[in-house]
C-alpha cells in the first residue's frame, strides 16, 4: 500500500494546512485531477515530484512514505516569530516532546 500511504499522508498534510487540492496542484504545476489521483492512491506520483511535495509540506521525503500520522516538520517550516508549526500527532509522547520544545524556546 505504498501509493495509498503517500496519498493519505499528502491529503492529511494538505488539509491540516487548510489548502485546496487546486492550490497544491497549481503550486506544483500539475493538473488538479492528477493531484487528486495522487491523494486517492489511484495514480503513481512521478519520482521528480516527491522532493517537491516534501519541500512544499515542510517534511522529510521519508515522512511521505510513512503509514503513521506522526510526522516531524522541518525546523525551517516553523515560523520562529510566533513559534507555530503544523503537526499531525497521534501519540502522547510525541505531543509531549513538541510541547516541551515549544516551551523551551520561550
N, C-alpha and C positions, 0 to 999 in steps of 0.2 A: 504493500500500500504506500509505496514511496511517493507517487504522484499525489495521492489523496492527502498525505500528511503535509506536503508542501502547500497544497491548495488550502487546507484547513488553517495552516499557520498564517499564510498571507491574508486570508479572509479575517482572521482574528486580529491581526496587526492593523489591517485597514479599518475595521470597524472600531477598534479601540481608539484610533486617531480621528474617528468621525469623518472619514473620507469616502467619497463615492468611487465606484469602480471606474467611472468615466474619468475622474481626476487622475487616478493612478495610471490608467491606460494612456491618457494624454501625456502625462509626465514621462512615461517610458517609451512613448512614441509607438504604441501598438493599438490595434483596434480594440474597442471595448468588448466585443464578442470574444476575442482571443483571451483577454484578461479574465473575463468571466469564466471561460472554459478552464483556465488555469486554476481558479478558485474551486471549481466543481470537480477538478481532477479528471476531466474528460479530454484534456489536451496536454501533451508534454510541453514543458517550459524549455525553450532553447537555452542551452548552457550559457550563451552570451548574456542572457537576461538575469541569471542567478546573482552575479555580483551587483548588478544594478538594483535588484529587488532588496538585497541585504542592505545596501547603502541607503536606499530610499527609506526603508523602515527602521534604520539605525540598529541593525542586529548583525551578528556574525553570520557568515554564509552557512556554517554548520547548524545554526539555530533554525534555519528554514527547513531543515530535514528532520528535526526532532518531532516526535509524535506528542510529547507532553507540551503543556502550555506555559511552562516556566521558561521564560526567555530573558537572557541578560541583554540589556540595552547598552550599546556602546557609550562610553563616557562622553564622546563628542556630541552625542544626540541630546544630552541634558542641556537645559537652559540654566546656566550657572547663576544667572541673575535672580531667578525665582525658584531655583532648586526643584525643578519638576522633571519628571521622566515618565514615559508611558511604559507601564509594566503589566504583563499578564502573569499572574502568580497563582499557584494552586496550593502550595504547602506553607504551613505556618513558619517553618524555619527560614525559608526564603524571604517571606514577608518581614520577619524579624530582622534579618540581615539588612534588608533595604532600609527599613526604618532606622536602624542603628547608624547606617551610613549617612542618611539624610540628617539625622540629629547631630552627628559628629561634625558635619560641615557648618553648622550654625554657630 
